[in-house]
């Protein structure tokens, strides 16, 4: 399940309102996908609308596809019909990225490093899934141009995934992708771009995670910071 916070017009979130995720909000034969109640809260926002919360099941949201958050303002059986609450949402297969930073290239060494990803069960494949880092998953450059800046460098090369086995903490399967950090800019954050089925019909999209290329390549300090005291931190850029 996944929680959503909604903004309703005054009186719009009626008792019995419900929400669900689906590729289309047109319900065939009045059979709803798994849905959750839309619960209005006493809070309001600056524009005078009502804040409501809902938690919906993701069973109808296959990873790597687009879905709609559909809201029926008076629930099943009422005269109102369910409709989209906004634009389509991408159902990401990545449930965790344990380390959302990578060290920049050091002393001209090879820039290929592993980035671990945790995929939802059965979503990723070491045969077809491809991934890379980029400033935009739909751009040919890896960072935004700026006046007086160097020409944009090539984005991170596309990598296949290597399975590392099941995740013991949050479920799913752990994979590793290769990232050529030598082509990326230290101090910038990049989107994780994922194509679950390679040349198949599922789109290349941002997986909803960003990875920072750290300009700090080494730090020498105790892993414990003592509260209320001054600490000396030594690091190499």
Residue pairs with C-beta under 8 A, 6 or more apart in sequence:
1 36
1 55
1 56
1 57
1 58
2 21
2 55
2 56
2 58
3 53
3 54
3 55
4 19
4 53
4 54
4 55
4 56
4 69
4 85
5 51
5 52
5 53
6 13
6 19
6 38
6 51
6 52
6 53
6 54
6 71
6 85
7 45
7 47
7 49
7 50
7 51
7 52
8 38
8 40
8 49
8 50
8 51
8 52
8 73
9 49
9 50
10 48
10 49
10 50
11 50
12 49
12 50
12 73
13 38
13 40
13 50
13 52
13 73
14 73
14 74
14 75
14 78
16 37
16 74
16 75
16 78
17 37
17 38
17 52
17 71
17 72
17 73
17 74
17 75
18 32
18 35
18 36
18 37
18 38
18 54
18 71
18 72
18 75
18 76
19 35
19 36
19 37
19 38
19 54
19 56
19 69
19 70
19 71
19 72
19 85
20 32
20 33
20 34
20 35
20 36
20 56
20 57
20 60
20 69
20 70
20 82
21 33
21 56
21 57
21 58
21 60
21 61
21 67
21 68
21 69
21 70
21 89
22 33
22 60
22 67
22 68
22 70
23 60
23 65
23 66
23 67
23 68
24 68
25 68
25 70
25 81
25 82
25 83
25 84
27 33
27 81
27 82
30 76
32 72
32 76
32 82
33 57
33 59
33 60
34 56
34 57
34 59
34 60
35 56
35 57
35 72
36 54
36 55
36 56
36 57
37 54
38 52
38 53
38 54
38 71
38 73
39 52
39 53
39 54
40 50
40 51
40 52
41 50
41 51
41 52
41 53
43 50
43 51
44 50
44 51
45 51
54 71
56 69
58 91
60 67
61 67
61 91
62 91
63 91
63 92
63 93
63 119
63 120
63 123
63 196
64 91
64 93
64 123
64 194
64 196
64 197
64 202
64 203
64 205
65 90
65 91
65 202
66 88
66 89
66 90
66 91
66 203
67 88
67 89
67 91
68 84
68 85
68 88
68 89
69 84
69 85
69 86
69 89
70 82
70 83
70 84
70 85
71 82
71 83
71 84
71 85
72 78
72 80
72 81
72 82
72 83
73 80
74 80
90 205
90 206
90 208
92 194
92 205
92 207
92 208
93 119
93 120
93 123
93 124
93 194
93 196
93 207
94 117
94 118
94 119
94 120
94 192
94 194
94 207
94 208
94 209
95 118
95 119
95 120
95 170
95 171
95 172
96 117
96 118
96 167
96 170
96 172
97 115
97 116
97 117
97 118
97 192
97 209
97 211
98 116
98 118
99 115
99 116
100 209
100 210
100 211
100 212
101 211
101 212
101 213
101 214
102 113
102 115
102 179
102 181
102 211
102 212
102 213
102 214
103 113
103 181
103 213
103 214
103 216
103 217
104 181
104 184
104 186
104 213
104 214
104 215
104 217
105 111
105 181
105 182
106 217
106 218
110 182
111 179
111 180
111 181
111 182
111 183
112 178
112 179
112 180
112 181
113 178
113 179
113 181
114 176
114 177
114 178
114 179
115 133
115 176
115 177
115 178
115 179
115 211
116 164
116 174
116 175
116 176
117 124
117 131
117 161
117 174
117 175
117 176
117 177
117 192
117 207
118 167
118 170
118 172
118 173
118 174
118 175
119 172
119 173
119 174
119 175
120 171
120 172
121 171
121 172
121 173
122 173
123 172
123 196
124 161
124 173
124 175
124 196
125 161
125 196
125 197
126 160
126 161
126 162
126 163
126 175
127 160
128 196
128 197
128 198
128 200
129 160
129 161
129 175
129 194
129 195
129 196
129 197
129 198
130 158
130 159
130 160
130 161
130 194
130 195
130 198
131 158
131 159
131 161
131 177
131 192
131 193
131 194
131 195
131 207
132 155
132 156
132 157
132 158
132 159
132 177
132 179
132 193
133 142
133 155
133 156
133 179
133 184
133 190
133 191
133 192
133 193
133 211
134 141
134 142
134 155
134 156
134 190
134 191
134 193
135 141
135 142
135 143
135 144
135 155
135 188
135 190
135 191
136 191
137 191
137 193
137 204
137 205
137 206
138 204
139 155
140 155
141 152
141 153
141 155
142 152
142 153
142 154
142 155
142 156
142 183
142 184
142 185
142 190
143 152
143 153
143 185
143 188
143 190
145 152
153 183
153 184
153 185
154 183
155 183
156 179
156 180
156 183
156 184
156 190
157 178
157 180
157 183
159 177
159 178
159 179
160 177
161 175
161 176
161 177
162 175
162 176
162 177
163 173
163 174
163 175
164 173
164 174
164 175
164 176
165 173
165 174
166 172
166 173
166 174
167 173
167 174
179 211
181 213
184 190
184 213
185 213
186 213
186 214
186 215
187 213
187 214
187 215
188 212
188 213
189 210
189 211
189 212
189 213
190 210
190 211
190 212
190 213
191 206
191 207
191 209
191 210
192 206
192 207
192 208
192 209
192 210
192 211
193 204
193 205
193 206
193 207
194 204
194 205
194 206
194 207
195 202
195 203
195 204
195 205
196 202
215 237
216 235
216 236
216 237
217 236
217 237
218 235
218 236
219 233
219 234
219 235
219 236
220 234
220 235
221 231
221 232
221 233
221 234
221 235
222 231
225 231
